[in-house]
């Protein structure tokens, strides 16, 4: 059974209320928050800080763990975990593009207006915004729709 550990960070500018989004074009397609894989020997928080810097040019400080997104394959039992963070303390200038794709500030409410959201990204947003949601859990298998539950 393979387990993949990743992170995703909702970066919010306190003054404007805007959030950073990334239009991914490399690993998978669609708009989401920045993030990536946890490297061997790296803490979850350190990986979130590193990934955000690599993918946005922003150095976040004091990211707060706000929950997780967790997929589990019904047949192979593979697991994919995303540790979700919020950050509103950062320095640096936002890059326009990285090797993963375009990066930009948008109003949070405009996320739902974009036609190219990453698969099910809209269903994972409560993990970042609703303090009563700790986990979005999805069971999946090839050829079947994913069922997402909130915990």
N, C-alpha and C positions, 0 to 999 in steps of 0.2 A: 504494500500500500504506500503510494507516494503522497507526500504532503508538501505543498508549495506555500511559502510564507511571503506575503507582500504587504504593501501599505498604500494608502491614498490619503491625501491631505486637502481639506477645504481651507484655503487661505482667504481670509476676509479682511478688507481694508476698513477699519473702524470709522474713518471719516466719510467715505463714500458709500459704504455698505456693499461694494462690489466684491466679487469673488474671482479667483484665478481659475480659468479652465484651459484645457489642452485639447486640441483637435489632433488626435493620434492618427498616424499614417503608417507607422512601422510595424510594431508588434501586433496590433489589432486596430481596427478603424473606429472612429467615433469620438465624440466629446465626453470628457470626464474631468475629474480633478487630477492633478499630478500625483505621481507615486511610482513605485516599482518594487523590485525584489529585495528581500533581506539577504545580505551576504553572510557567508559563514563567519562566525565569531563576532557578529555585529548585533547590537541590541535593536529592538523594534523601533524605538524612538530615534536612535542614531541613524538607522536606515531611512526613516522618514525625512529627517533633516538633510541627509546626503542626497536622496532622490529629488527632493524639492529644489535643492540648489542646482543639481545637474540639469533638471528639466525646465527651470524657470529663471535662474539667476538670482533668486531671492534666498536669503539666509533666514530661516524661521528660528524663533526662539520660543522656548516653553510650549511646544505643541502639546495639546491635551488629547489623550485617548478618549474617544467618544463612542466606541463600539467596534463591531467587526461585521464583515460580510464573509459568509462561509458557504462554499459549495461542496457537495459531496456526491460522488457518482454512485448510483444505485447498484451497478454491476461490478465495477472495478474497485470500489471503495476509495478511489483517489480523493484527496481533499485539497481545496484551494482556499487559503485564508487571507483576508485583507484586513489589516489593522487600520482602523479609520481614526484620523486625527483632525482637530480643528486648530487653526493658528491665526492669530491676529497681531502678533508681534514679529516684525520682520524688518530686514534692511536690504538694500540693493535695488537694482533697477530690473524690471521685468524684461526678459528677452522676448523678441518677436517670434523666434523659431529655434527649435533644437532638433537633434536627429530624430526625435519621436514625432515632431510635428509643430504646428503653430500654437502659440501661447498668448492669452489675452485676458484682460479684465472685462467682466460683464456684470450687469445687474443680476442678482440671484434669480429674480422672477423671470428673466429672459431665458434661463436654461431651457424651459419648456417650449420655447419658440423655435429652437434649433432642430432642424429635421434629422441631423446626423448625430444624435446622441449615441453613445456606446450602448451596446445591448443591455437592456434592463437598468441602465444608469438611473433613470427616473425613479425606479422602484427602490433603489438603495439610498436615496437622499434622506429619508427619515432617520437613518443611522447617524447622519451628520447634524441634523437639525432638531430632532425630537428626543429630549432627554429621557423619555419613557421607553425608547427603543434601544436595546443593547446590541441586538444582532439581527441581521437579515440572513436567513438560512434557506438555501436552495438545494433541493434534491434534483439530480438530472441524470439523463442517459441519452445516448444518441437516438435521434428520431422522435423524442418525446418532449413535450413542453416542460419547462422548468416550473416547479411550484415553489414560490417564495413565501416563507413565514417570517413574521417579526417576533422576536423574543424579548 
